[in-house]
């Protein structure tokens, strides 16, 4: 794991995020993580639509390892914390977690691959992208 800074993104739980039991539906945690990764890239000045059109690359999720620890409920204010764990030539791993106050509700290890946008074949992460990820 690298010693990279964390990126925090707030999330509020809406009715649409919950299941019949009134807790966040398990798949919606992945949506929260996706939004946080998108906002992290944006905060680095890397908009994904521009990466596709200008740099000829996309980031796609290849693997997720997730642990559901405690339920989140309607109207909870959550924080999605993301940290770059590993950065390879054509992929990266992010450590992500969902917190409510200081309580950890969900953790995940997300491997993201860099691919070219037409055939989705692996491609090298451009140096201008990796430079922004390592301050």
C-alpha positions as a Markdown table, in Angstrom:
| # | Residue | x | y | z |
|---|---|---|---|---|
| 1 | Unk | 0.0 | 0.0 | 0.0 |
| 2 | Unk | 1.1 | 3.5 | -0.7 |
| 3 | Unk | 1.2 | 6.3 | 1.8 |
| 4 | Unk | -1.3 | 8.4 | -0.2 |
| 5 | Unk | -3.7 | 10.9 | 1.3 |
| 6 | Unk | -7.4 | 10.0 | 1.8 |
| 7 | Unk | -10.2 | 11.6 | -0.1 |
| 8 | Unk | -13.6 | 11.9 | 1.7 |
| 9 | Unk | -16.9 | 12.3 | 0.0 |
| 10 | Unk | -20.2 | 12.8 | 2.0 |
| 11 | Unk | -23.3 | 10.8 | 1.2 |
| 12 | Unk | -26.8 | 11.1 | 2.5 |
| 13 | Unk | -29.0 | 8.0 | 2.5 |
| 14 | Unk | -32.3 | 8.5 | 0.7 |
| 15 | Unk | -35.4 | 6.3 | 0.6 |
| 16 | Unk | -34.3 | 5.0 | -2.8 |
| 17 | Unk | -31.1 | 3.6 | -1.2 |
| 18 | Unk | -32.9 | 1.4 | 1.3 |
| 19 | Unk | -34.6 | -2.0 | 1.1 |
| 20 | Unk | -37.8 | -3.3 | 2.6 |
| 21 | Unk | -36.1 | -3.6 | 6.0 |
| 22 | Unk | -35.2 | 0.1 | 6.0 |
| 23 | Unk | -31.5 | -0.4 | 5.6 |
| 24 | Unk | -29.2 | 0.5 | 2.7 |
| 25 | Unk | -29.5 | -2.2 | 0.0 |
| 26 | Unk | -26.2 | -4.0 | -0.2 |
| 27 | Unk | -25.5 | -3.1 | -3.9 |
| 28 | Unk | -26.0 | 0.6 | -3.2 |
| 29 | Unk | -22.7 | 0.7 | -1.2 |
| 30 | Unk | -21.0 | 0.0 | -4.6 |
| 31 | Unk | -22.8 | 3.1 | -6.0 |
| 32 | Unk | -21.5 | 5.2 | -3.1 |
| 33 | Unk | -17.9 | 3.9 | -3.8 |
| 34 | Unk | -18.3 | 4.7 | -7.5 |
| 35 | Unk | -19.4 | 8.3 | -6.8 |
| 36 | Unk | -16.5 | 8.8 | -4.4 |
| 37 | Unk | -14.0 | 7.5 | -7.0 |
| 38 | Unk | -15.4 | 9.8 | -9.6 |
| 39 | Unk | -15.3 | 12.8 | -7.3 |
| 40 | Unk | -11.7 | 11.9 | -6.3 |
| 41 | Unk | -10.6 | 11.9 | -9.9 |
| 42 | Unk | -12.4 | 15.2 | -10.5 |
| 43 | Unk | -10.7 | 16.7 | -7.4 |
| 44 | Unk | -7.4 | 15.7 | -9.1 |
| 45 | Unk | -8.5 | 17.5 | -12.3 |
| 46 | Unk | -9.2 | 14.3 | -14.1 |
| 47 | Unk | -12.7 | 14.2 | -15.6 |
| 48 | Unk | -13.5 | 10.7 | -16.9 |
| 49 | Unk | -15.3 | 11.9 | -20.0 |
| 50 | Unk | -12.2 | 13.9 | -21.0 |
| 51 | Unk | -9.9 | 11.0 | -20.2 |
| 52 | Unk | -11.9 | 8.9 | -22.7 |
| 53 | Unk | -12.0 | 11.5 | -25.5 |
| 54 | Unk | -8.6 | 13.2 | -25.0 |
| 55 | Unk | -6.4 | 10.5 | -23.6 |
| 56 | Unk | -8.1 | 7.4 | -25.1 |
| 57 | Unk | -8.6 | 5.6 | -21.8 |
| 58 | Unk | -11.2 | 4.6 | -19.3 |
| 59 | Unk | -11.2 | 3.3 | -15.8 |
| 60 | Unk | -13.3 | 0.2 | -15.2 |
| 61 | Unk | -13.8 | -1.9 | -12.1 |
| 62 | Unk | -12.2 | -5.3 | -12.4 |
| 63 | Unk | -12.6 | -6.7 | -8.9 |
| 64 | Unk | -14.3 | -5.8 | -5.6 |
| 65 | Unk | -13.7 | -7.4 | -2.2 |
| 66 | Unk | -16.3 | -6.1 | 0.2 |
| 67 | Unk | -17.1 | -6.5 | 3.9 |
| 68 | Unk | -20.5 | -5.4 | 5.2 |
| 69 | Unk | -20.0 | -4.6 | 8.9 |
| 70 | Unk | -23.0 | -2.6 | 10.1 |
| 71 | Unk | -26.2 | -1.4 | 8.5 |
| 72 | Unk | -26.8 | 2.2 | 7.3 |
| 73 | Unk | -30.3 | 3.5 | 7.4 |
| 74 | Unk | -32.5 | 6.2 | 5.8 |
| 75 | Unk | -31.3 | 9.7 | 6.4 |
| 76 | Unk | -27.9 | 8.7 | 7.8 |
| 77 | Unk | -25.1 | 11.0 | 6.8 |
| 78 | Unk | -22.2 | 8.9 | 5.7 |
| 79 | Unk | -18.7 | 9.5 | 4.6 |
| 80 | Unk | -17.0 | 7.5 | 1.9 |
| 81 | Unk | -13.3 | 7.5 | 2.4 |
| 82 | Unk | -11.0 | 6.5 | -0.4 |
| 83 | Unk | -7.2 | 6.0 | -0.5 |
| 84 | Unk | -5.0 | 4.8 | -3.3 |
| 85 | Unk | -3.5 | 1.6 | -2.2 |
| 86 | Unk | -1.5 | 0.3 | -5.2 |
| 87 | Unk | -0.7 | 1.9 | -8.6 |
| 88 | Unk | 0.4 | -0.3 | -11.4 |
| 89 | Unk | 1.1 | 0.3 | -15.1 |
| 90 | Unk | -2.5 | -0.5 | -16.2 |
| 91 | Unk | -4.4 | -0.8 | -12.9 |
| 92 | Unk | -4.8 | 0.5 | -9.4 |
| 93 | Unk | -6.3 | -0.6 | -6.2 |
| 94 | Unk | -8.2 | 1.7 | -3.9 |
| 95 | Unk | -9.1 | 1.0 | -0.2 |
| 96 | Unk | -12.5 | 2.4 | 0.4 |
| 97 | Unk | -14.7 | 2.5 | 3.4 |
| 98 | Unk | -18.1 | 3.9 | 4.4 |
| 99 | Unk | -18.3 | 5.6 | 7.8 |
| 100 | Unk | -21.1 | 7.0 | 10.0 |
| 101 | Unk | -19.5 | 9.3 | 12.5 |
| 102 | Unk | -16.5 | 7.3 | 13.6 |
| 103 | Unk | -18.2 | 4.0 | 13.0 |
| 104 | Unk | -17.0 | 1.9 | 10.1 |
| 105 | Unk | -20.0 | 0.3 | 8.3 |
| 106 | Unk | -18.5 | -1.1 | 5.1 |
| 107 | Unk | -15.0 | -1.7 | 3.7 |
| 108 | Unk | -13.9 | -2.6 | 0.2 |
| 109 | Unk | -10.8 | -3.2 | -1.8 |
| 110 | Unk | -11.5 | -2.1 | -5.4 |
| 111 | Unk | -9.2 | -2.9 | -8.3 |
| 112 | Unk | -9.7 | -0.6 | -11.3 |
| 113 | Unk | -8.2 | -1.3 | -14.7 |
| 114 | Unk | -7.2 | 1.2 | -17.3 |
| 115 | Unk | -8.6 | 0.2 | -20.8 |
| 116 | Unk | -8.9 | 1.8 | -24.2 |
| 117 | Unk | -12.5 | 2.9 | -24.9 |
| 118 | Unk | -13.2 | 1.0 | -28.1 |
| 119 | Unk | -12.1 | -2.6 | -27.5 |
| 120 | Unk | -11.8 | -2.4 | -23.7 |
| 121 | Unk | -8.2 | -3.8 | -23.9 |
| 122 | Unk | -5.8 | -3.0 | -21.1 |
| 123 | Unk | -3.7 | 0.1 | -21.7 |
| 124 | Unk | -1.0 | 1.9 | -19.7 |
| 125 | Unk | -2.2 | 4.6 | -17.3 |
| 126 | Unk | -0.9 | 7.9 | -18.8 |
| 127 | Unk | 2.0 | 9.5 | -16.8 |
| 128 | Unk | 0.0 | 12.8 | -16.4 |
| 129 | Unk | -2.6 | 10.8 | -14.6 |
| 130 | Unk | -0.2 | 8.9 | -12.3 |
| 131 | Unk | 1.6 | 12.2 | -11.5 |
| 132 | Unk | -1.6 | 13.7 | -10.1 |
| 133 | Unk | -2.3 | 10.6 | -8.0 |
| 134 | Unk | 1.1 | 11.0 | -6.3 |
| 135 | Unk | 1.4 | 14.5 | -4.9 |
